[in-house]
Each structure stands twice: as structure tokens, then as C-alpha cells.
Amino acid sequence: MTTETAVRTWNIDAAHSIAEFAVRHMMVSTVKGRFGTLEGAIEGNEANPVASAVRATIDVASRMRKMGKPRMSRITGNPK
């Protein structure tokens, strides 16, 4: 008797997904931004959920600031 393991893979849809970040600056304000390039997949194992996995790759060079504060963009090294 063979048992078939149900492993399903879902690819992350980069066009409809975002990776965001928030960093406290001097404990006064929060600087927010997002990354423009990401990819990855989710593997779900129905028979053994502990064996499920998430793999994601985010291009840190693709970061974009959400708030248009030129001085903060210079400090964080992002000219956008």
C-alpha cells in the first residue's frame, strides 16, 4: 500500500504582494518603506504540516520610501 503525500506549492505573486518595513528613528518617529522586488513560494504539506516551508527573496536594493522626506532619504541612503 502506498500513501501519497499531498504537498502543494503556491508561488508568491509579486504583482499583488508587498514587503514593508518600519524603523523607529531616535525613538521619536517611525520611518516606513517597502521593497519593490520580491519572489518566493509557500510549500504546504497536508500530511505533515511541520514539514511545510516558506521561501522568500527580497532585493534590499529595491527599497522605496513611502514618505517623501528628502532629508531622511539622504540619511537612509535612498535617493527616491
PyMOL Python script that loads the backbone (N, CA, C, O; Angstrom):
from pymol import cmd

cmd.read_pdbstr("""\
ATOM      1  N   MET A   1       0.846  -1.167   0.000  1.00  0.00           N
ATOM      2  CA  MET A   1       0.000   0.000   0.000  1.00  0.00           C
ATOM      3  C   MET A   1       0.897   1.237   0.000  1.00  0.00           C
ATOM      4  O   MET A   1       1.826   1.333   0.802  1.00  0.00           O
ATOM      5  N   THR A   2       0.624   2.161  -0.879  1.00  0.00           N
ATOM      6  CA  THR A   2       1.393   3.410  -0.920  1.00  0.00           C
ATOM      7  C   THR A   2       0.508   4.552  -0.465  1.00  0.00           C
ATOM      8  O   THR A   2      -0.697   4.579  -0.716  1.00  0.00           O
ATOM      9  N   THR A   3       1.131   5.473   0.197  1.00  0.00           N
ATOM     10  CA  THR A   3       0.428   6.661   0.662  1.00  0.00           C
ATOM     11  C   THR A   3       1.003   7.863  -0.061  1.00  0.00           C
ATOM     12  O   THR A   3       2.205   8.118   0.005  1.00  0.00           O
ATOM     13  N   GLU A   4       0.164   8.586  -0.737  1.00  0.00           N
ATOM     14  CA  GLU A   4       0.612   9.772  -1.461  1.00  0.00           C
ATOM     15  C   GLU A   4       0.561  10.987  -0.537  1.00  0.00           C
ATOM     16  O   GLU A   4      -0.482  11.296   0.039  1.00  0.00           O
ATOM     17  N   THR A   5       1.683  11.662  -0.403  1.00  0.00           N
ATOM     18  CA  THR A   5       1.745  12.858   0.436  1.00  0.00           C
ATOM     19  C   THR A   5       1.270  14.051  -0.377  1.00  0.00           C
ATOM     20  O   THR A   5       1.744  14.286  -1.489  1.00  0.00           O
ATOM     21  N   ALA A   6       0.348  14.787   0.176  1.00  0.00           N
ATOM     22  CA  ALA A   6      -0.197  15.953  -0.509  1.00  0.00           C
ATOM     23  C   ALA A   6       0.645  17.175  -0.170  1.00  0.00           C
ATOM     24  O   ALA A   6       0.444  17.819   0.860  1.00  0.00           O
ATOM     25  N   VAL A   7       1.590  17.482  -1.051  1.00  0.00           N
ATOM     26  CA  VAL A   7       2.416  18.684  -0.905  1.00  0.00           C
ATOM     27  C   VAL A   7       2.002  19.635  -2.017  1.00  0.00           C
ATOM     28  O   VAL A   7       2.035  19.286  -3.197  1.00  0.00           O
ATOM     29  N   ARG A   8       1.618  20.819  -1.629  1.00  0.00           N
ATOM     30  CA  ARG A   8       1.191  21.827  -2.607  1.00  0.00           C
ATOM     31  C   ARG A   8       2.130  23.009  -2.542  1.00  0.00           C
ATOM     32  O   ARG A   8       2.604  23.383  -1.469  1.00  0.00           O
ATOM     33  N   THR A   9       2.395  23.594  -3.693  1.00  0.00           N
ATOM     34  CA  THR A   9       3.279  24.758  -3.774  1.00  0.00           C
ATOM     35  C   THR A   9       2.511  25.931  -4.366  1.00  0.00           C
ATOM     36  O   THR A   9       1.873  25.811  -5.411  1.00  0.00           O
ATOM     37  N   TRP A  10       2.584  27.062  -3.682  1.00  0.00           N
ATOM     38  CA  TRP A  10       1.993  28.303  -4.169  1.00  0.00           C
ATOM     39  C   TRP A  10       3.121  29.308  -4.354  1.00  0.00           C
ATOM     40  O   TRP A  10       3.913  29.534  -3.439  1.00  0.00           O
ATOM     41  N   ASN A  11       3.193  29.906  -5.531  1.00  0.00           N
ATOM     42  CA  ASN A  11       4.194  30.943  -5.782  1.00  0.00           C
ATOM     43  C   ASN A  11       3.654  32.293  -5.325  1.00  0.00           C
ATOM     44  O   ASN A  11       2.471  32.589  -5.493  1.00  0.00           O
ATOM     45  N   ILE A  12       4.521  33.097  -4.753  1.00  0.00           N
ATOM     46  CA  ILE A  12       4.137  34.443  -4.328  1.00  0.00           C
ATOM     47  C   ILE A  12       3.956  35.304  -5.574  1.00  0.00           C
ATOM     48  O   ILE A  12       4.849  35.368  -6.420  1.00  0.00           O
ATOM     49  N   ASP A  13       2.829  35.954  -5.689  1.00  0.00           N
ATOM     50  CA  ASP A  13       2.525  36.829  -6.826  1.00  0.00           C
ATOM     51  C   ASP A  13       3.077  38.215  -6.516  1.00  0.00           C
ATOM     52  O   ASP A  13       2.464  38.985  -5.776  1.00  0.00           O
ATOM     53  N   ALA A  14       4.235  38.526  -7.084  1.00  0.00           N
ATOM     54  CA  ALA A  14       4.910  39.793  -6.789  1.00  0.00           C
ATOM     55  C   ALA A  14       4.079  41.014  -7.187  1.00  0.00           C
ATOM     56  O   ALA A  14       4.228  42.083  -6.595  1.00  0.00           O
ATOM     57  N   ALA A  15       3.221  40.865  -8.171  1.00  0.00           N
ATOM     58  CA  ALA A  15       2.395  41.992  -8.611  1.00  0.00           C
ATOM     59  C   ALA A  15       1.320  42.340  -7.581  1.00  0.00           C
ATOM     60  O   ALA A  15       0.806  43.459  -7.573  1.00  0.00           O
ATOM     61  N   HIS A  16       0.979  41.388  -6.715  1.00  0.00           N
ATOM     62  CA  HIS A  16      -0.072  41.610  -5.731  1.00  0.00           C
ATOM     63  C   HIS A  16       0.411  41.398  -4.305  1.00  0.00           C
ATOM     64  O   HIS A  16      -0.397  41.172  -3.405  1.00  0.00           O
ATOM     65  N   SER A  17       1.719  41.466  -4.090  1.00  0.00           N
ATOM     66  CA  SER A  17       2.300  41.272  -2.762  1.00  0.00           C
ATOM     67  C   SER A  17       3.253  42.417  -2.451  1.00  0.00           C
ATOM     68  O   SER A  17       3.827  43.021  -3.357  1.00  0.00           O
ATOM     69  N   ILE A  18       3.420  42.712  -1.167  1.00  0.00           N
ATOM     70  CA  ILE A  18       4.372  43.745  -0.763  1.00  0.00           C
ATOM     71  C   ILE A  18       5.159  43.275   0.458  1.00  0.00           C
ATOM     72  O   ILE A  18       4.680  42.480   1.266  1.00  0.00           O
ATOM     73  N   ALA A  19       6.360  43.785   0.562  1.00  0.00           N
ATOM     74  CA  ALA A  19       7.181  43.582   1.758  1.00  0.00           C
ATOM     75  C   ALA A  19       7.474  44.976   2.292  1.00  0.00           C
ATOM     76  O   ALA A  19       8.121  45.778   1.619  1.00  0.00           O
ATOM     77  N   GLU A  20       7.006  45.262   3.488  1.00  0.00           N
ATOM     78  CA  GLU A  20       7.168  46.582   4.082  1.00  0.00           C
ATOM     79  C   GLU A  20       8.041  46.512   5.326  1.00  0.00           C
ATOM     80  O   GLU A  20       8.235  45.446   5.911  1.00  0.00           O
ATOM     81  N   PHE A  21       8.565  47.674   5.717  1.00  0.00           N
ATOM     82  CA  PHE A  21       9.334  47.754   6.952  1.00  0.00           C
ATOM     83  C   PHE A  21       9.026  49.061   7.671  1.00  0.00           C
ATOM     84  O   PHE A  21       8.570  50.031   7.065  1.00  0.00           O
ATOM     85  N   ALA A  22       9.282  49.066   8.968  1.00  0.00           N
ATOM     86  CA  ALA A  22       9.120  50.267   9.787  1.00  0.00           C
ATOM     87  C   ALA A  22      10.265  50.285  10.785  1.00  0.00           C
ATOM     88  O   ALA A  22      10.528  49.286  11.455  1.00  0.00           O
ATOM     89  N   VAL A  23      10.947  51.423  10.883  1.00  0.00           N
ATOM     90  CA  VAL A  23      12.092  51.569  11.776  1.00  0.00           C
ATOM     91  C   VAL A  23      11.884  52.797  12.647  1.00  0.00           C
ATOM     92  O   VAL A  23      11.562  53.872  12.141  1.00  0.00           O
ATOM     93  N   ARG A  24      12.065  52.643  13.950  1.00  0.00           N
ATOM     94  CA  ARG A  24      11.972  53.789  14.860  1.00  0.00           C
ATOM     95  C   ARG A  24      13.228  54.631  14.689  1.00  0.00           C
ATOM     96  O   ARG A  24      14.341  54.104  14.695  1.00  0.00           O
ATOM     97  N   HIS A  25      13.048  55.946  14.535  1.00  0.00           N
ATOM     98  CA  HIS A  25      14.157  56.871  14.357  1.00  0.00           C
ATOM     99  C   HIS A  25      14.261  57.754  15.602  1.00  0.00           C
ATOM    100  O   HIS A  25      13.370  58.556  15.883  1.00  0.00           O
ATOM    101  N   MET A  26      15.357  57.595  16.342  1.00  0.00           N
ATOM    102  CA  MET A  26      15.622  58.405  17.532  1.00  0.00           C
ATOM    103  C   MET A  26      14.487  58.292  18.559  1.00  0.00           C
ATOM    104  O   MET A  26      14.313  59.186  19.388  1.00  0.00           O
ATOM    105  N   MET A  27      13.730  57.218  18.509  1.00  0.00           N
ATOM    106  CA  MET A  27      12.615  56.981  19.421  1.00  0.00           C
ATOM    107  C   MET A  27      11.559  58.099  19.370  1.00  0.00           C
ATOM    108  O   MET A  27      10.765  58.256  20.298  1.00  0.00           O
ATOM    109  N   VAL A  28      11.564  58.863  18.283  1.00  0.00           N
ATOM    110  CA  VAL A  28      10.615  59.969  18.138  1.00  0.00           C
ATOM    111  C   VAL A  28       9.612  59.689  17.026  1.00  0.00           C
ATOM    112  O   VAL A  28       8.416  59.936  17.180  1.00  0.00           O
ATOM    113  N   SER A  29      10.108  59.173  15.912  1.00  0.00           N
ATOM    114  CA  SER A  29       9.228  58.933  14.777  1.00  0.00           C
ATOM    115  C   SER A  29       9.531  57.559  14.182  1.00  0.00           C
ATOM    116  O   SER A  29      10.529  56.921  14.519  1.00  0.00           O
ATOM    117  N   THR A  30       8.664  57.132  13.309  1.00  0.00           N
ATOM    118  CA  THR A  30       8.836  55.854  12.628  1.00  0.00           C
ATOM    119  C   THR A  30       9.009  56.104  11.143  1.00  0.00           C
ATOM    120  O   THR A  30       8.174  56.752  10.512  1.00  0.00           O
ATOM    121  N   VAL A  31      10.096  55.588  10.587  1.00  0.00           N
ATOM    122  CA  VAL A  31      10.365  55.691   9.154  1.00  0.00           C
ATOM    123  C   VAL A  31       9.823  54.420   8.512  1.00  0.00           C
ATOM    124  O   VAL A  31      10.156  53.312   8.931  1.00  0.00           O
ATOM    125  N   LYS A  32       8.987  54.589   7.496  1.00  0.00           N
ATOM    126  CA  LYS A  32       8.366  53.446   6.834  1.00  0.00           C
ATOM    127  C   LYS A  32       8.808  53.369   5.383  1.00  0.00           C
ATOM    128  O   LYS A  32       9.134  54.381   4.763  1.00  0.00           O
ATOM    129  N   GLY A  33       8.812  52.175   4.862  1.00  0.00           N
ATOM    130  CA  GLY A  33       9.169  51.978   3.461  1.00  0.00           C
ATOM    131  C   GLY A  33       8.754  50.600   3.001  1.00  0.00           C
ATOM    132  O   GLY A  33       8.169  49.826   3.759  1.00  0.00           O
ATOM    133  N   ARG A  34       9.060  50.302   1.764  1.00  0.00           N
ATOM    134  CA  ARG A  34       8.744  48.986   1.215  1.00  0.00           C
ATOM    135  C   ARG A  34       9.800  48.589   0.202  1.00  0.00           C
ATOM    136  O   ARG A  34      10.563  49.426  -0.280  1.00  0.00           O
ATOM    137  N   PHE A  35       9.833  47.328  -0.107  1.00  0.00           N
ATOM    138  CA  PHE A  35      10.754  46.811  -1.103  1.00  0.00           C
ATOM    139  C   PHE A  35       9.977  46.573  -2.389  1.00  0.00           C
ATOM    140  O   PHE A  35       8.842  46.098  -2.356  1.00  0.00           O
ATOM    141  N   GLY A  36      10.588  46.903  -3.518  1.00  0.00           N
ATOM    142  CA  GLY A  36       9.894  46.804  -4.802  1.00  0.00           C
ATOM    143  C   GLY A  36      10.006  45.455  -5.471  1.00  0.00           C
ATOM    144  O   GLY A  36       9.185  45.131  -6.329  1.00  0.00           O
ATOM    145  N   THR A  37      11.004  44.648  -5.104  1.00  0.00           N
ATOM    146  CA  THR A  37      11.234  43.377  -5.780  1.00  0.00           C
ATOM    147  C   THR A  37      11.225  42.233  -4.771  1.00  0.00           C
ATOM    148  O   THR A  37      12.015  42.223  -3.826  1.00  0.00           O
ATOM    149  N   LEU A  38      10.337  41.277  -4.975  1.00  0.00           N
ATOM    150  CA  LEU A  38      10.309  40.098  -4.122  1.00  0.00           C
ATOM    151  C   LEU A  38       9.818  38.912  -4.919  1.00  0.00           C
ATOM    152  O   LEU A  38       9.110  39.062  -5.915  1.00  0.00           O
ATOM    153  N   GLU A  39      10.204  37.731  -4.469  1.00  0.00           N
ATOM    154  CA  GLU A  39       9.740  36.490  -5.073  1.00  0.00           C
ATOM    155  C   GLU A  39       9.794  35.401  -4.020  1.00  0.00           C
ATOM    156  O   GLU A  39      10.460  35.555  -2.996  1.00  0.00           O
ATOM    157  N   GLY A  40       9.102  34.313  -4.263  1.00  0.00           N
ATOM    158  CA  GLY A  40       9.139  33.219  -3.304  1.00  0.00           C
ATOM    159  C   GLY A  40       8.032  32.220  -3.527  1.00  0.00           C
ATOM    160  O   GLY A  40       7.263  32.316  -4.483  1.00  0.00           O
ATOM    161  N   ALA A  41       7.967  31.255  -2.622  1.00  0.00           N
ATOM    162  CA  ALA A  41       6.967  30.196  -2.721  1.00  0.00           C
ATOM    163  C   ALA A  41       6.620  29.703  -1.325  1.00  0.00           C
ATOM    164  O   ALA A  41       7.401  29.826  -0.382  1.00  0.00           O
ATOM    165  N   ILE A  42       5.432  29.147  -1.229  1.00  0.00           N
ATOM    166  CA  ILE A  42       4.952  28.527   0.003  1.00  0.00           C
ATOM    167  C   ILE A  42       4.670  27.067  -0.327  1.00  0.00           C
ATOM    168  O   ILE A  42       3.927  26.763  -1.261  1.00  0.00           O
ATOM    169  N   GLU A  43       5.269  26.169   0.447  1.00  0.00           N
ATOM    170  CA  GLU A  43       5.037  24.739   0.255  1.00  0.00           C
ATOM    171  C   GLU A  43       4.264  24.222   1.458  1.00  0.00           C
ATOM    172  O   GLU A  43       4.753  24.255   2.587  1.00  0.00           O
ATOM    173  N   GLY A  44       3.067  23.749   1.205  1.00  0.00           N
ATOM    174  CA  GLY A  44       2.229  23.231   2.271  1.00  0.00           C
ATOM    175  C   GLY A  44       2.152  21.716   2.211  1.00  0.00           C
ATOM    176  O   GLY A  44       1.820  21.148   1.171  1.00  0.00           O
ATOM    177  N   ASN A  45       2.455  21.071   3.309  1.00  0.00           N
ATOM    178  CA  ASN A  45       2.414  19.619   3.392  1.00  0.00           C
ATOM    179  C   ASN A  45       1.235  19.247   4.283  1.00  0.00           C
ATOM    180  O   ASN A  45       1.298  19.394   5.503  1.00  0.00           O
ATOM    181  N   GLU A  46       0.167  18.765   3.668  1.00  0.00           N
ATOM    182  CA  GLU A  46      -1.056  18.458   4.411  1.00  0.00           C
ATOM    183  C   GLU A  46      -0.871  17.294   5.375  1.00  0.00           C
ATOM    184  O   GLU A  46      -1.444  17.295   6.465  1.00  0.00           O
ATOM    185  N   ALA A  47      -0.085  16.314   4.991  1.00  0.00           N
ATOM    186  CA  ALA A  47       0.113  15.141   5.836  1.00  0.00           C
ATOM    187  C   ALA A  47       1.024  15.443   7.026  1.00  0.00           C
ATOM    188  O   ALA A  47       0.887  14.843   8.092  1.00  0.00           O
ATOM    189  N   ASN A  48       1.948  16.372   6.833  1.00  0.00           N
ATOM    190  CA  ASN A  48       2.902  16.713   7.896  1.00  0.00           C
ATOM    191  C   ASN A  48       3.115  18.233   7.888  1.00  0.00           C
ATOM    192  O   ASN A  48       4.101  18.702   7.320  1.00  0.00           O
ATOM    193  N   PRO A  49       2.224  19.006   8.499  1.00  0.00           N
ATOM    194  CA  PRO A  49       2.307  20.466   8.464  1.00  0.00           C
ATOM    195  C   PRO A  49       3.648  21.024   8.957  1.00  0.00           C
ATOM    196  O   PRO A  49       4.062  22.098   8.521  1.00  0.00           O
ATOM    197  N   VAL A  50       4.325  20.314   9.852  1.00  0.00           N
ATOM    198  CA  VAL A  50       5.620  20.784  10.349  1.00  0.00           C
ATOM    199  C   VAL A  50       6.654  20.820   9.220  1.00  0.00           C
ATOM    200  O   VAL A  50       7.621  21.578   9.291  1.00  0.00           O
ATOM    201  N   ALA A  51       6.457  20.012   8.186  1.00  0.00           N
ATOM    202  CA  ALA A  51       7.377  19.977   7.051  1.00  0.00           C
ATOM    203  C   ALA A  51       7.073  21.069   6.021  1.00  0.00           C
ATOM    204  O   ALA A  51       7.782  21.187   5.022  1.00  0.00           O
ATOM    205  N   SER A  52       6.037  21.859   6.252  1.00  0.00           N
ATOM    206  CA  SER A  52       5.716  22.964   5.349  1.00  0.00           C
ATOM    207  C   SER A  52       6.802  24.031   5.427  1.00  0.00           C
ATOM    208  O   SER A  52       7.513  24.131   6.427  1.00  0.00           O
ATOM    209  N   ALA A  53       6.927  24.829   4.363  1.00  0.00           N
ATOM    210  CA  ALA A  53       8.009  25.817   4.334  1.00  0.00           C
ATOM    211  C   ALA A  53       7.589  27.054   3.547  1.00  0.00           C
ATOM    212  O   ALA A  53       6.724  27.002   2.673  1.00  0.00           O
ATOM    213  N   VAL A  54       8.232  28.166   3.887  1.00  0.00           N
ATOM    214  CA  VAL A  54       8.076  29.419   3.156  1.00  0.00           C
ATOM    215  C   VAL A  54       9.460  29.861   2.723  1.00  0.00           C
ATOM    216  O   VAL A  54      10.380  29.922   3.538  1.00  0.00           O
ATOM    217  N   ARG A  55       9.610  30.170   1.442  1.00  0.00           N
ATOM    218  CA  ARG A  55      10.882  30.663   0.914  1.00  0.00           C
ATOM    219  C   ARG A  55      10.596  32.006   0.255  1.00  0.00           C
ATOM    220  O   ARG A  55       9.716  32.113  -0.599  1.00  0.00           O
ATOM    221  N   ALA A  56      11.338  33.020   0.655  1.00  0.00           N
ATOM    222  CA  ALA A  56      11.148  34.356   0.077  1.00  0.00           C
ATOM    223  C   ALA A  56      12.503  35.017  -0.146  1.00  0.00           C
ATOM    224  O   ALA A  56      13.421  34.874   0.661  1.00  0.00           O
ATOM    225  N   THR A  57      12.607  35.736  -1.249  1.00  0.00           N
ATOM    226  CA  THR A  57      13.804  36.501  -1.564  1.00  0.00           C
ATOM    227  C   THR A  57      13.379  37.940  -1.800  1.00  0.00           C
ATOM    228  O   THR A  57      12.509  38.208  -2.628  1.00  0.00           O
ATOM    229  N   ILE A  58      13.994  38.866  -1.072  1.00  0.00           N
ATOM    230  CA  ILE A  58      13.683  40.286  -1.199  1.00  0.00           C
ATOM    231  C   ILE A  58      14.957  41.009  -1.609  1.00  0.00           C
ATOM    232  O   ILE A  58      15.987  40.883  -0.947  1.00  0.00           O
ATOM    233  N   ASP A  59      14.889  41.761  -2.692  1.00  0.00           N
ATOM    234  CA  ASP A  59      16.033  42.546  -3.154  1.00  0.00           C
ATOM    235  C   ASP A  59      16.105  43.820  -2.316  1.00  0.00           C
ATOM    236  O   ASP A  59      15.315  44.741  -2.521  1.00  0.00           O
ATOM    237  N   VAL A  60      17.054  43.877  -1.369  1.00  0.00           N
ATOM    238  CA  VAL A  60      17.133  45.028  -0.472  1.00  0.00           C
ATOM    239  C   VAL A  60      17.516  46.306  -1.211  1.00  0.00           C
ATOM    240  O   VAL A  60      17.263  47.401  -0.710  1.00  0.00           O
ATOM    241  N   ALA A  61      18.117  46.187  -2.386  1.00  0.00           N
ATOM    242  CA  ALA A  61      18.452  47.382  -3.174  1.00  0.00           C
ATOM    243  C   ALA A  61      17.204  48.014  -3.791  1.00  0.00           C
ATOM    244  O   ALA A  61      17.265  49.130  -4.306  1.00  0.00           O
ATOM    245  N   SER A  62      16.079  47.308  -3.743  1.00  0.00           N
ATOM    246  CA  SER A  62      14.851  47.833  -4.349  1.00  0.00           C
ATOM    247  C   SER A  62      13.992  48.591  -3.351  1.00  0.00           C
ATOM    248  O   SER A  62      12.816  48.841  -3.619  1.00  0.00           O
ATOM    249  N   ARG A  63      14.558  48.968  -2.191  1.00  0.00           N
ATOM    250  CA  ARG A  63      13.745  49.633  -1.171  1.00  0.00           C
ATOM    251  C   ARG A  63      13.266  51.006  -1.650  1.00  0.00           C
ATOM    252  O   ARG A  63      13.966  51.719  -2.369  1.00  0.00           O
ATOM    253  N   MET A  64      12.061  51.344  -1.231  1.00  0.00           N
ATOM    254  CA  MET A  64      11.443  52.616  -1.603  1.00  0.00           C
ATOM    255  C   MET A  64      10.868  53.238  -0.343  1.00  0.00           C
ATOM    256  O   MET A  64      10.242  52.544   0.458  1.00  0.00           O
ATOM    257  N   ARG A  65      11.068  54.514  -0.159  1.00  0.00           N
ATOM    258  CA  ARG A  65      10.488  55.218   0.988  1.00  0.00           C
ATOM    259  C   ARG A  65       9.046  55.549   0.657  1.00  0.00           C
ATOM    260  O   ARG A  65       8.726  55.918  -0.473  1.00  0.00           O
ATOM    261  N   LYS A  66       8.196  55.416   1.628  1.00  0.00           N
ATOM    262  CA  LYS A  66       6.790  55.738   1.444  1.00  0.00           C
ATOM    263  C   LYS A  66       6.514  57.215   1.682  1.00  0.00           C
ATOM    264  O   LYS A  66       5.623  57.792   1.058  1.00  0.00           O
ATOM    265  N   MET A  67       7.290  57.839   2.601  1.00  0.00           N
ATOM    266  CA  MET A  67       7.047  59.241   2.921  1.00  0.00           C
ATOM    267  C   MET A  67       8.105  60.090   2.225  1.00  0.00           C
ATOM    268  O   MET A  67       9.294  59.776   2.291  1.00  0.00           O
ATOM    269  N   GLY A  68       7.693  61.139   1.573  1.00  0.00           N
ATOM    270  CA  GLY A  68       8.609  61.953   0.791  1.00  0.00           C
ATOM    271  C   GLY A  68       9.348  62.996   1.612  1.00  0.00           C
ATOM    272  O   GLY A  68       9.098  64.191   1.455  1.00  0.00           O
ATOM    273  N   LYS A  69      10.243  62.572   2.474  1.00  0.00           N
ATOM    274  CA  LYS A  69      11.050  63.497   3.259  1.00  0.00           C
ATOM    275  C   LYS A  69      12.475  63.429   2.724  1.00  0.00           C
ATOM    276  O   LYS A  69      13.208  62.498   3.058  1.00  0.00           O
ATOM    277  N   PRO A  70      12.890  64.404   1.892  1.00  0.00           N
ATOM    278  CA  PRO A  70      14.196  64.343   1.233  1.00  0.00           C
ATOM    279  C   PRO A  70      15.368  64.170   2.197  1.00  0.00           C
ATOM    280  O   PRO A  70      16.291  63.410   1.906  1.00  0.00           O
ATOM    281  N   ARG A  71      15.348  64.861   3.340  1.00  0.00           N
ATOM    282  CA  ARG A  71      16.468  64.764   4.273  1.00  0.00           C
ATOM    283  C   ARG A  71      16.602  63.336   4.801  1.00  0.00           C
ATOM    284  O   ARG A  71      17.712  62.809   4.882  1.00  0.00           O
ATOM    285  N   MET A  72      15.490  62.713   5.159  1.00  0.00           N
ATOM    286  CA  MET A  72      15.536  61.351   5.674  1.00  0.00           C
ATOM    287  C   MET A  72      15.980  60.386   4.574  1.00  0.00           C
ATOM    288  O   MET A  72      16.682  59.414   4.855  1.00  0.00           O
ATOM    289  N   SER A  73      15.577  60.643   3.315  1.00  0.00           N
ATOM    290  CA  SER A  73      16.009  59.799   2.223  1.00  0.00           C
ATOM    291  C   SER A  73      17.521  59.845   2.067  1.00  0.00           C
ATOM    292  O   SER A  73      18.138  58.824   1.764  1.00  0.00           O
ATOM    293  N   ARG A  74      18.128  61.010   2.267  1.00  0.00           N
ATOM    294  CA  ARG A  74      19.588  61.118   2.190  1.00  0.00           C
ATOM    295  C   ARG A  74      20.236  60.357   3.336  1.00  0.00           C
ATOM    296  O   ARG A  74      21.255  59.695   3.138  1.00  0.00           O
ATOM    297  N   ILE A  75      19.665  60.440   4.525  1.00  0.00           N
ATOM    298  CA  ILE A  75      20.228  59.757   5.697  1.00  0.00           C
ATOM    299  C   ILE A  75      20.182  58.251   5.506  1.00  0.00           C
ATOM    300  O   ILE A  75      21.143  57.557   5.838  1.00  0.00           O
ATOM    301  N   THR A  76      19.081  57.737   4.976  1.00  0.00           N
ATOM    302  CA  THR A  76      18.943  56.292   4.796  1.00  0.00           C
ATOM    303  C   THR A  76      19.629  55.804   3.530  1.00  0.00           C
ATOM    304  O   THR A  76      19.668  54.599   3.281  1.00  0.00           O
ATOM    305  N   GLY A  77      20.170  56.713   2.726  1.00  0.00           N
ATOM    306  CA  GLY A  77      20.896  56.309   1.532  1.00  0.00           C
ATOM    307  C   GLY A  77      20.013  56.018   0.337  1.00  0.00           C
ATOM    308  O   GLY A  77      20.469  55.417  -0.636  1.00  0.00           O
ATOM    309  N   ASN A  78      18.782  56.425   0.389  1.00  0.00           N
ATOM    310  CA  ASN A  78      17.846  56.172  -0.693  1.00  0.00           C
ATOM    311  C   ASN A  78      17.468  57.498  -1.349  1.00  0.00           C
ATOM    312  O   ASN A  78      16.790  58.319  -0.729  1.00  0.00           O
ATOM    313  N   PRO A  79      17.898  57.722  -2.601  1.00  0.00           N
ATOM    314  CA  PRO A  79      17.609  58.999  -3.252  1.00  0.00           C
ATOM    315  C   PRO A  79      16.176  59.155  -3.711  1.00  0.00           C
ATOM    316  O   PRO A  79      15.811  60.235  -4.175  1.00  0.00           O
ATOM    317  N   LYS A  80      15.343  58.125  -3.604  1.00  0.00           N
ATOM    318  CA  LYS A  80      13.960  58.202  -4.094  1.00  0.00           C
ATOM    319  C   LYS A  80      13.071  58.950  -3.145  1.00  0.00           C
ATOM    320  O   LYS A  80      11.878  59.105  -3.408  1.00  0.00           O
TER     321      LYS A  80
END
""", "prot")
cmd.dss("prot")
cmd.show_as("cartoon", "prot")
cmd.util.cbc("prot")
cmd.orient("prot")
